[in-house]
Amino acid sequence: MGLFDFMTEEIAIDLGTANTLIIHNDKVVIDSPSIVARDRVTNKIIAVGKEASLMQGKTHENIKTIRPLKDGVIADFDASEKMINMFIKSIPALKGKFFTPSLRMVICIPSGITEVEMRAVKESAERVNAKEVYLIHEPMAAAIGIGIDIMQPKGNMIIDIGGGTTEIAVIALGGIVCDKSVKIAGDVFTNDIIYYMRTQHNLYVGERTAENIKIDIGAATEDLDLPPDDISVQGRDLLTGKPKQVQISYREIAKALDKSITRIEDAVMETLSQTPPELAADIYNTGIYMAGGGSMLRGLDKRISQKTDLPVYIAEDPLRAVVRGTGIALKSIQKFKSILIK
């Protein structure tokens, strides 16, 4: 404990492609979409998070909405840095501070990330006054957040389906034994829905509408126990150019997402086939854990369970499992020293 420790604030960040979550003092203080709206003339950032997401697809030529992260990594360095900065400044406890306190941060990153991409995350954090930056791999953070004791000599399999990437990992003894990171996740599902609407209904819908369809009636299989009601979707008719509305059922969405989900299943099978036999025996007993927003897709757990013949459990509050794990790692940095990347 140094003299200036009382001036250091600790925050845990889950910097996601779709949502950014921040934990401060054991509470989730920021839970916002990772979107930035920028004025093209002055180059200033006008809005971030929820405000910017309302503008998405509705801007004129002087305003541009940017998603600074793509496939789980920083694609637009400048926008991401400003976004992190604005999120940190809007943390209620830090708002009234006269000067920005120095920060100790734990940020989670995809397991398939390169050295260069890691450096980009680190530099973004250092520019917002972070004195100590630790990085943690997403599947690790998800496992801690679900409540698994990752230091045990016991194998656990985690599937974390986020916005940009699906991370599949087998974890034992505080390390990742084998993992696979595929760039098929929430964003790809959204694009599948847009494509399906265009080809099957001649209806052009935007990203936000497709996202809402996914949340309202998204499904991974066509035989659900509790099927959602059909919904009506508005968009632009590609033939006449007029606005129009069509009825959509969850079965259609299941068809639209089928190919992408099959690729996730293949990645899960591939990871299982690389797992050492002793750990495979553990996974047979414990089953597979799922976290991330994508795991909330209706029937996805059932489908993966049928494919692998293993029980599949979804984390409670899967959207926050990763940031919760990052927060726990932040509180006991000494305990998790071996898994944090300094």
C-alpha positions, 0 to 999 in steps of 0.5 A: 500500500503506497501513500497514494493508494487512497487516490487510486480507483479500481475499475473492471472493464468488459470491453465488448463489441456490442456492450461495454460494462464497467464495475466500480466498488463491486457494482456494475456502474456502466452498462452501455452499447459500445457505440460512438456518434461523431460529428464529421465537421468538427470531429468531436464525439457527440454521444456515446453508449445508449444515446449514440445507439438511438442515433444508429441508422438515423443519422444525416451526413454530418453525424456518423455512428461508429462501433469502435470494436470489431470482432472483440478487438479495437478497430478504431483506436481514437473512437475507442479511447474517447469512448472508454474515457467518457464512460469512466468520467460518467461513473457516478463516484468519479463524477464530482472529482476535481481531478481524475484519479489514477486508475487500476484496471482489469480489462478482459480480452478475447482468447484469440487476440494478437500481441498488437491488438493487446497493446492497443487495448493497453494503450487505450487504457493508459491514455485515460490515466490508468497506472496499472493495467491487467488483462484477463482472457474472456473465457477465464473471466466468464468462468470466474463470474459463473462461480467455478473455482478455476484453480482446481485440477479439474476441467471445465468447459466454457462457451462465451458467445459475445457480440463479435466472437464466440470463445470456447475454452477448456480451463483447468488449474488456472489456465486455458488448456485448449481454446478456440475463438471463432468470429461468429457471434451476436453481430453475425446473427444480426447480419444473418437476419438482415440477409434473410429478410432481404432474400425471403421477404424483399424487406430491407431492415436496419441493424437495430431492427434486426437486433430487436428481432433477434431479442424478441423471437430469436431461436436456434431450433424450430421446436421450442417448448415455449415458443414466442409469439409472431411479431410484425417487422417494418422496413423498406420494400426492396421492389417498390421502395415503400415502407412495409410490414411483414409478420415473422415467426421464430421458426424463420429466424431459426432457419436464418441462423442455422448455418452460423449456429452449425459453425459454432457447434463445429467449433465446440466439437473441435475443442472437445476433440483436442481436450486431453482425456482426463479433462474430457472425463471431468467435462463429462461429469460437469457439463458445459457452461455458457455465458455471454449475450448470445447464450440467451438465444432460445434453444441454443443450449438444447441444440449444443446439448444434443450435438455434444450429448452433454448437459449445458448450463447457462450462467445466471445473468449471462450478459454480466458473467464476464464483467462479474468475473473481471470484477472478482479478479480485480478484488483479488489480484494477488490470488489471480496473479497467474492468470492476469496479463500485466 
